[in-house]
Amino acid sequence: MLRPGLLVTINPRSDKTRELLVEGVIEEILTSSNTHPHGILVRLQSKEVGRVKSIQARK
């Protein structure tokens, strides 16, 4: 389950091609439901907003 503090890869909302992936730590979960067909919308600590594509292992 997603929660603040997890390291994830997102597709930023600013990327209209849907090809760019950004890695970061979740600051806030913006989607109110537990699931979404396109991925849960989150804000990273870097302030980037996008949909989660994968959860990464801590380095």
C-alpha positions as CSV (number, residue, x, y, z in Angstrom):
1,M,0.0,0.0,0.0
2,L,1.2,3.5,-0.8
3,R,2.1,5.9,2.0
4,P,4.2,9.0,2.5
5,G,7.9,8.2,2.7
6,L,7.9,5.4,0.0
7,L,10.3,5.7,-2.9
8,V,8.4,5.4,-6.1
9,T,8.6,6.1,-9.8
10,I,5.9,8.4,-11.3
11,N,4.9,9.7,-14.7
12,P,4.7,13.5,-14.1
13,R,1.5,15.3,-15.1
14,S,3.6,17.8,-17.0
15,D,4.7,15.0,-19.4
16,K,2.2,14.8,-22.2
17,T,4.1,12.0,-24.0
18,R,3.6,9.7,-20.9
19,E,7.1,8.4,-21.5
20,L,9.1,10.4,-18.8
21,L,9.6,8.7,-15.5
22,V,10.7,10.4,-12.3
23,E,11.9,8.7,-9.1
24,G,11.2,10.3,-5.7
25,V,9.8,10.0,-2.2
26,I,6.0,10.4,-1.7
27,E,5.1,13.5,0.3
28,E,1.3,13.4,-0.1
29,I,-1.2,11.0,-1.7
30,L,-3.7,13.0,-3.8
31,T,-6.1,10.3,-5.0
32,S,-8.8,9.7,-2.5
33,S,-9.5,6.1,-3.5
34,N,-7.3,3.0,-3.0
35,T,-7.1,2.2,-6.7
36,H,-7.2,4.1,-10.0
37,P,-6.9,2.6,-13.5
38,H,-4.1,5.0,-14.5
39,G,-2.2,4.9,-11.2
40,I,-2.5,6.8,-7.8
41,L,-1.8,10.5,-8.0
42,V,0.9,11.6,-5.6
43,R,3.1,14.7,-4.8
44,L,6.7,13.9,-4.3
45,Q,9.0,15.7,-1.8
46,S,10.5,17.4,-4.9
47,K,6.9,18.9,-5.4
48,E,6.5,16.9,-8.7
49,V,2.9,15.6,-9.2
50,G,2.2,12.5,-11.1
51,R,0.8,9.0,-11.2
52,V,2.7,6.1,-9.5
53,K,4.1,3.6,-12.0
54,S,6.2,1.5,-9.6
55,I,7.4,1.2,-6.0
56,Q,11.2,1.2,-5.7
57,A,13.3,-0.6,-3.1
58,R,15.3,1.8,-0.9
59,K,18.9,2.2,-1.9
